Amino acid sequence: MGAGEPGVRTLEAARQLGRLVAEAGWVLLTGGRPAGVMEAASAGAKSVPGSLTIGVLPSGPDGPVSPHVDLALFTAMGDARNAINVLSSDVVVACGVEGPGTASEVALALKAGRPTILLMPGPAAAAFFHSLGPKAPMLQAETPAGVVELIERTLGIPIRQPEISIEAQMTSYEFAVLVGRDQAGNVGGVTWYLNGIDHPMGGELPAILNQLGGEGWQVAGLGDLGFDARTEIILMRERERGR
């Protein structure tokens, strides 16, 4: 949560926080508009493959939406949508606390008993919210990395690897072969990837395997990447760039 027109330092912190949240495998929820902390945090999150961003919009479907929002929820509720933002969050992070909108979200979070973290708050804002004697945890951090550490170690929310699609995974390989299988284990289709670009490819699996080889290449099963090895097998060849 944060202002629509924050300072430069707050914007950069929001962008870093969004990226770190996504790298931790968590879902990022913001106000969804293409402005301020909302836009910066969503952009930071979408720099991470496999990330998921949600925007709870104050407008109806005709309102502006950040291009970095994956799932936009149009409420047509104006600022009353702040309650949805808070109640839909496991942890509320207020980035900067520079305006009345952000202050209202912090107040709603404290009233609802949501764990709240103030990121780089001004002295007056920090003193005021601490003076309320919140029942839920209210913490404070001076860096985005500090926020992630508080969420994991103090609030006990584990970091997990984000789910990355096969197509996104392929972009990291110089050459790869993706083999689709049905439930019976029969080959249903073969695609080969060159520098992340897919090319449909015919032929039987043994013939393809005969083409694999060469010093420096690696072969891995689908299960090694966390995908469902019962329905698909992925064979990858990777070597150092420039070889």
N, C-alpha and C positions, 0 to 999 in steps of 0.2 A: 504494500500500500504506500502511496506517496502522492506528492503534489503534481498537478498538471503543468505547472511552470516552476520547476525547482531550479536550484543553483547548479552550476557546472559540476561541482564536486559530488553533489547528490546524484546527478545523472550518471556519472561514471560509476559510482558505487552501485546504483541500481542495475546497470549493465553487467557488472562483475557478479553481482548477486544472482541475477538470472542465469548466467552461465554456470555458476557453481551449484545452484539448485538442480539444474538439468544434469550436470555431471554426477551429482549424488543420486540420480535416478528418481527424483521427486517430481511431482507435477506442479507447474507454476500457475497460480491463479492471480489475475490482476483485474483492474477495471476495464481493460480491453481497448481503450481508445488510443488513437495514434498520437499520443502526447505525453510528455513528461516521464515520470517514473514508470508508468504503465508500459509505454512504448520501449523504453530503454531496457527494462527487465525482460520483456518478451523477446526483444531482439537478441539479448545476451543468451537466453535459453535456446533460441532456435539456431544458434551457432553450434549447438551440440547435436550430432545425429541421434535420432531416436527420441528426442525430447517431445514433451506434450505441454502445450500452453492453452489455458482457458481464460476467456475474457467475459466478465459479467458486465454487460453494457447498461448504461442508464437510459438509453434510447430504444426506440423500436427498430425494426429491420432496415430503415432508411438512414440510420445514424452511422457516423464514421467508425470504422473498425481498424485496428492495427493489422498490417499485413503479416505480422509475426504471431497472430493468434490462430491456433488450430481449431478451437471450438468456441464459437461466439454465442453467448446467451443474451438475447435481447429482452430486457425486462419492461421497458417503457415506464419505469418507476422513478426516474430521476435519481436524486441522491438517496432515496429510500433503498436503492439497491445495495447500499453499503452494508446493510444487515445481512444480505445474501452472501456478500463477499466474506464477511466475518464468520458466519455460521457454516459456510462451506469449507472452511480452512482448518487444518489440524494445528497449524501455527500461523499467527499473524505477525508479519514483519513490517514495521513502519519505517520507511526509508526517509530519513531527514526530519520528519514531523514539521513541515514548513507551512502548513495551511490548515484551515478549519475542517476541510474534508478529511484529511488524514487524522486530525485530532478526534473527529467524530468516530472514525473507524477504530481507533485505539480505545476510546471510551466504550464503544459497543463490545469490543473484544473482552475488555476487563469485566464488563457487566455480565457477559455470557459465559465467563470463566474459560475463555480460550487462552492458551499460552501465548504470550506476546513478547516480541523482541523489538526494542527501539534501536535502530541503526543510526549512529551519528546524530543523536538528538541534541538540540540546543539545551543549555543549562536550565532555562526556565521550564521548557517542556518536560525534561526529565524529572525535575523537582516536583512539578505539578502532578504527574501521573504516579510517581512513587508516593506522593502524599495521600493518594486515595486509598492506600492500603489494600491493593487488589488481593483477592483470594487465590486466583490462578497465578501461575508463575509469570512474573514480568521481569525480563532480563534486558541487558543493555550491552551493545557491542560497538566497537569503533571501526571495524572493518567487515567487509562481506565474508571473508574467511572466518572471522570470529562468530558470525551468525551461524554458519554451517556447523562449526564446532559446538556451539551451544545446543543446536537442534539435535545433533547426534549424541553428545556426551551428557548433557544436562537433562534434556527432555526425552532422551532414549529412543529417538526415531532413527532406525538404522539406515545407513547408506546402502543403496543397491544399484546394480548396473542397469542402465536404461535398456529397454528392449529395442534392438536395432534390426531393421528389416534386412532380408537377404540382399536386396538390391543395394542398400546403403553399405552393407558389409563389403560388397564386391568392389566398391570404389577404392578400397585400400589395397587391392591386389593388382599386380601387373597383368597376371593372366589367371583365369579361374574357369573351372568347369562345374556347372550346376546341373545335377541329375535329379529329375523329379520321379518319384516312385508312387505306385498306388499301395493300398493296404496289403496286397498280396506280395509286395516287393518287386513287382514288375516295373521296368523302366517305362515311364510315360512320356518323357521328353527330355531333351538335352539342350542346354544353352551354354555357350562359352562367352566369357567376358575378357575383353582386352582393354586394360586401363579404365575399367568401370563401365564400358559400353557393351551391351549385350548383343549377341549374334545367335539366332536360332541355328541349331546344328543337328543334322541327322546322324544315323549310324548307331550301332550297338555299343554298349558300354565297354566290352573287351577291346574293340577296335580303338576306342578313345584312350583307354588305359595304355594301349601299346604305344601311343604317341607321347605319353607322359614320360618324364625322366630327364636326366641331365643334372649336373652338379649344381647344388644350391636350391633345388626345387623342394617344396614341402607338400605333403598330402595330408589332409585332415578330414575326419568324419564330421558329419553334421552335429552330432552330439557334443563334440568338442567346443562348439560355438554356442551351445545352449539351445539349439533348435531341436525340433522333434525328429529324431532319427528314424522313427517308425514309418514316416510318410515321405521323407526326402533324404537324399544323401548329397552332400556337397563336397566336391573334390577341388582342392585349390593348389595352384602352383604359384609360389612366391619366390622372388629373388631380389637381391639388392638393386635399387634403382641405378641405372647406368651401366649395369653389367651386360 
